[in-house]
Amino acid sequence: MQSEPTPQSRIASAIDRAAGTIGGLAIATFTAIIVYVVICRYAFSFTPRWSEEIPRLLLVWVTFIGAISAFVRKTHLCAGLTDLIVAPGRLRSLLALLARVAAFLFLAVVFWSGWKITGLTWSHETTVLSWPAGLVYLSLPVTTAFAFVALLAMELRK
C-alpha cells in the first residue's frame, strides 16, 4: 500500500515537473531556432539578426532550469562517494546534513548575487533586439528561488 505524499513532497514534485516541462519546451524552441538559422544561412544565404541573442538566452535559462530538477532529485554535484567511503552512522548523517546546509547557502548566495547583477544590468539593452540585458541574469534568482522552495519542502517532509 503506497502512502499518500505529504504536501511538501507534492510541492517539490510539482516544481520538478514544471521545470522539466518548461526546460523541455525551451530546448525544443532552441532546437527549432538553430535549425531555422542553419537553413536560412546555408540555403538562403541569409542570417537572421537575432540568431545569436535568443539561443544564448534560452541556453542560459535551460541550464538553470535544469539545475532545479537536479537539486530536487539530489543529483546536483553528487558523486555518491560518501556512501562508499563513510560507513552508515552518525558521521554519514552529519555529512549529509552539512551537504544540505551547504546547498541552501549556495542557493542563497546565487540568489543574492543574481538579484544584484540583474538589477545592475536591467537598464542595459541587448545589441540586436534591445531587450534588457538583465534577462540573462534574471535566470539566477528565479531558478534558485524555485530550487530553494523545493529543497525546503523536502526538508520539512522529513
Disulfide bonds with the S-S distance in Angstrom:
none
